[in-house]
Amino acid sequence: MGLSVDTVSSSAVNLTWKSPSELYSATHARYYIITYQRTGWRYVCNASGDVKIFQKNTTDTTFVLQSLEPSAIYRVHVRANIISKYSTFNDSTTSEVIVETSATSE
């Protein structure tokens, strides 16, 4: 799906990706499932991540993740819930990026 990230501030990033209908003509995404988890801190060695996994849903191919911790590292996945001619399913090909937030507010 070609997931890309743009920094909005030290606590927010803008995610964008391509719709599966742009890649596969017989499919249509009903919605997208965004999951993210803090995996550590930028300037601390051997820092543990967060056991909490957060989930957001959207029907758009762009989404602003807000309320992120400054100077943190996050693993972000986007998966499509797809309608095809024959069934509804979650796309087995997810897009993943590692996001590093900045240290100060912008």
C-alpha positions as CSV (number, residue, x, y, z in Angstrom):
1,M,0.0,0.0,0.0
2,G,3.0,2.3,0.1
3,L,2.7,3.8,3.5
4,S,4.6,7.1,4.0
5,V,5.0,9.4,7.0
6,D,5.3,13.2,7.3
7,T,6.1,14.9,10.7
8,V,3.4,17.4,11.8
9,S,4.8,18.1,15.2
10,S,6.8,16.4,18.0
11,S,3.6,14.6,19.0
12,A,1.8,14.0,15.6
13,V,2.6,12.5,12.2
14,N,0.6,12.4,9.0
15,L,0.3,8.9,7.4
16,T,-0.6,8.4,3.7
17,W,-1.0,5.3,1.6
18,K,-2.5,4.0,-1.6
19,S,-6.0,2.5,-1.8
20,P,-6.0,-1.2,-2.8
21,S,-8.4,-0.3,-5.6
22,E,-5.4,1.6,-7.1
23,L,-3.4,-1.6,-7.0
24,Y,-6.1,-4.3,-7.6
25,S,-9.1,-3.2,-9.8
26,A,-11.5,-5.9,-8.4
27,T,-11.3,-4.6,-4.8
28,H,-12.5,-1.8,-2.7
29,A,-11.5,-0.9,0.9
30,R,-14.4,-0.4,3.3
31,Y,-12.1,1.0,5.9
32,Y,-8.4,0.9,7.1
33,I,-7.2,-0.4,10.4
34,I,-4.2,1.5,11.8
35,T,-2.4,-0.1,14.7
36,Y,0.6,1.5,16.5
37,Q,2.8,0.8,19.5
38,R,5.6,2.7,21.1
39,T,8.7,0.4,20.9
40,G,11.2,2.6,22.6
41,W,12.9,6.1,23.0
42,R,15.2,7.8,20.5
43,Y,18.0,8.8,22.9
44,V,17.9,6.0,25.5
45,C,19.7,2.7,25.0
46,N,17.9,-0.5,25.8
47,A,14.6,1.3,26.6
48,S,11.6,-1.0,26.6
49,G,8.6,-0.3,24.6
50,D,4.9,-0.1,25.5
51,V,2.8,-3.2,25.8
52,K,-0.2,-1.3,24.8
53,I,-1.2,-1.5,21.1
54,F,-3.5,1.3,19.9
55,Q,-6.0,1.0,17.1
56,K,-7.7,3.6,14.9
57,N,-10.0,3.1,11.9
58,T,-10.6,5.4,9.0
59,T,-12.1,5.4,5.5
60,D,-9.5,7.8,4.1
61,T,-6.1,7.1,2.7
62,T,-4.6,9.7,5.0
63,F,-4.6,9.9,8.8
64,V,-3.0,12.1,11.4
65,L,-1.7,10.1,14.4
66,Q,-1.9,12.5,17.4
67,S,-1.0,12.4,21.1
68,L,2.3,10.6,20.4
69,E,5.1,10.9,23.0
70,P,8.0,13.3,21.9
71,S,11.4,11.5,21.3
72,A,9.7,8.1,21.0
73,I,9.9,5.4,18.4
74,Y,6.6,3.8,17.2
75,R,5.9,0.8,14.9
76,V,2.8,1.6,12.8
77,H,0.8,-0.8,10.6
78,V,-2.0,0.0,8.2
79,R,-4.3,-2.8,7.0
80,A,-7.3,-2.6,4.6
81,N,-10.7,-4.2,5.2
82,I,-11.5,-5.1,1.7
83,I,-14.7,-5.9,-0.3
84,S,-14.1,-8.0,-3.4
85,K,-16.6,-9.5,-5.8
86,Y,-16.7,-12.6,-3.7
87,S,-16.1,-11.7,0.0
88,T,-15.1,-9.2,2.7
89,F,-11.6,-9.8,4.1
90,N,-8.6,-8.0,5.8
91,D,-5.8,-7.6,3.3
92,S,-3.0,-9.9,4.2
93,T,-0.4,-7.4,3.0
94,T,0.0,-4.8,5.6
95,S,2.2,-1.7,5.3
96,E,4.5,-1.0,8.2
97,V,6.8,2.0,9.1
98,I,8.9,3.0,12.0
99,V,8.1,6.5,13.2
100,E,10.5,8.6,15.3
101,T,9.0,11.7,16.9
102,S,11.1,14.8,17.5
103,A,12.2,16.0,20.9
104,T,10.5,19.5,21.0
105,S,7.3,21.0,20.0
106,E,7.3,22.7,16.6
